[in-house]
Amino acid sequence: MHIVAIDGPAGSGKSSVSKACAKALGFGYLDTGAAYRALTYAIQNLGLIVTQRSADQIATDFQYSISLNPNDYWVKVGELDLTYEIRSPEVGAGVSEFAVLPQVRQFMLNLTRSLVESSGLQGVLVEGRDITTKVFPEAKTRILLTASEEVRLGRRSAELPEGTIVADQVTKRDQNDSKVVDFLVPAEGVILVDSSELDFDQTVRAITALVVNK
Ligand code: DC
């Protein structure tokens, strides 16, 4: 199986670029941030408890499923479809608090590996913060996708309602998240793709070419 690991900060265009690359390559697409978001939603709204719990207990209590099909993306907890709910500002503001917990990170690592390994796909593009370094350090292709802070803030603000304070949502979250995993500097052997000067199609082409040339 060809695993493509892509890490990067909020607003780097990682999710939309990764999805487009997966479609172009005929690969599966796994958005690992969705599980952190769904877990946060379940804690906030469904009574899920993760403190004082082990990774295995979280796996029992949190019935998570996600589509790896880049043409049909959905996220569920039990029978509940949360594809849109996990993008809310409440979830975005709460997610870092739970993403730092060691038992949550251990659960996510096990979950991500098992989703990929049981997929039966010939290739999967896995996107997140610690994929190149912790989850799949042996992936065939490993990429860190970045963009300057200015460009990232601009891209995020284009996605949100006018007047939203984007710096709070992007910069603060990155500051919190990067205390646990370093996704701003490429680890050894990880290819850095800086999309500050590239448009969407150019970024997709650059990454697709890196994968094809492996
Ligand atoms: O990619 P995203 O913005 O949907 O991710 C949501 C949160 O999940 C982000 O604030 C950090 C966390 N996360 C993580 O810690 N490790 C990952 N591999 C993916 C996401």
Residues whose N, C-alpha, C, O or C-beta is under 5 A from the ligand:
A	BS01	DC	T32 G33 A34 Y36 V95 S96 A99 G128 R129 D130 R173 D177
